Amino acid sequence: MIIDVHAHWGPWFFSMEVGAVATNLAVMDRYGIDLAVVSATEAVIYDPTTGNRAMARVLETTDRLLGYLTINPRRLDDAERDLRELLPTGRFVGVKIHTDYTGSPPSSPQTRAALELAAAHDLPALVHTWDRSPLDLAAAVADIPGLRAIAGHMGANGWRHAVEAANSVDRLWLEPCFSHTEAGRFAAVAAAVDPHRLLFGTDATLIDPAAAYGAVLAADLEPELAERVAWRNAADLFRLERA
Amino acid sequence: MSRNPFVAADLPPVTLDVDVLVGRYADRPGPTGEPATVTALLAANGIARAAVASLRAALFDVRSGNDEVAALAGPTVLPVGTLDLRDPLGAEREVVRLAGQGVRAVRLFPDEQHVEPDFPSVRHVARRAAEAGLVILAGGDVRRYWRPLRGATVVFLDTHFYHLGDFVVAARDEPGFHTSTRLLNSPDALETIAEHVGVERLLYGSRTPFYEAVVPRLRLARSALGSDAVAAVAGGNARRILGLTE
């Protein structure tokens, strides 16, 4: 069993053809990924209102995808309406906040407000982090009661800061996806943080799961920890029923 | 009973990796790149042979660095010369010396040497290397380094899948342009390049010991390429452009 906690559905603006939901499922099959939590690229990059609704329609077509409801921190009124209208579908299990595409770093007032909204709905928040920003996300987690957050990309090249961040609060999880697969990165993080805080994320279908899967494979984890990374921690975080 | 869900029994053997380094970076954490450690990593990752260049040559002293990798020549190591783009006059001399030693490829490190693609040195050094019959293994952003490297046989080592469209349109006009697969880790990057300019333009590169060698190997294993194409990417294409017959 493998759960991918960082995936997308929809097209990208690069020279790639990965926008069909069939591509999501085919890419998951390449790596034995059973379930992916996805956000709509349209919602992440441009317009959450239309993107979240398109995402909801796709989620009706397959039980292998669950949804992140994307929040643009600059459009919190839209986010409240989307949460009100789309959470009843039962197919959205978290919120996605992309700090770059929205020009809203984790330390910004608007992202703090978006994270408060996620906490108020008791939904895990997947937040794009890079360089030192996991530390800012950890500060938000410390300040916002009940917030559960995932540091997307575990800071990318700033993974050492992600280690410090995860060890500073008790409600911050890390997932490793990053197209630059520095040797030993995941092994070093896995050795340095609480094993309950490690998740598996790929960034598919932007990045092929080979990047994250290979990084975890190279870490040569003990079987118990590998299972935690693969799915147990995700199942606990998202409160998924176990088959 | 727990079991590790992360397994890969289908990784293809790599017969020639075009992107391996020995030595260290002074400005960042990471491995020290001792040759014995690097060759052990290659073996552990199913890489039978690699085109190896020296960070000592790239960062400090070209001649002693190149001699360092020349001394490693053998079944596992194919030495690659390094040219310093900060010293085009010295690079002229080193091209002659390396060609005289039978070296088949030179590597350029523009990022590490803080050299821009429009510096006269880049075009000049690339021309001298090409005239000497050397393959150029080029770091740097393909969207910018395609221009000074036109006409040469080049492997772009840093092509990211974000930029593969730029590589394809440049490679259509440049039969000598090839790319490493190291950062082509989107779901359809290998297949897109194979479709548009041919699988013969793709060469496996790992950047051992600084990157996870298993990632491009796994991506290749799970690609839509057939077994002959996989074998070509995993070494056959590199042997062809380097003129290796063994």
Interface residues (C-beta under 8 A of the other chain):
Chain A: M1 I2 F14 S15 M16 E17 V18 T23 V27 R30 Y31 G32 S179 H180 T181 E182 A183 G184 R185 A204 T205 L206 I207 D208 A210 A211 Y213 G214 A215 V216 L217 A218 L221 E222 P223 E224 A226 E227 V229 A230 W231
Chain B: S2 R3 N4 P5 F6 V7 A8 G30 P31 H160 F161 Y162 L164 G165 V168 L183 N185 S186 P187 D188 A189 T192 T208 P209 F210 Y211 E212 A213 V214 V215 P216 R217 L218 R219 R222
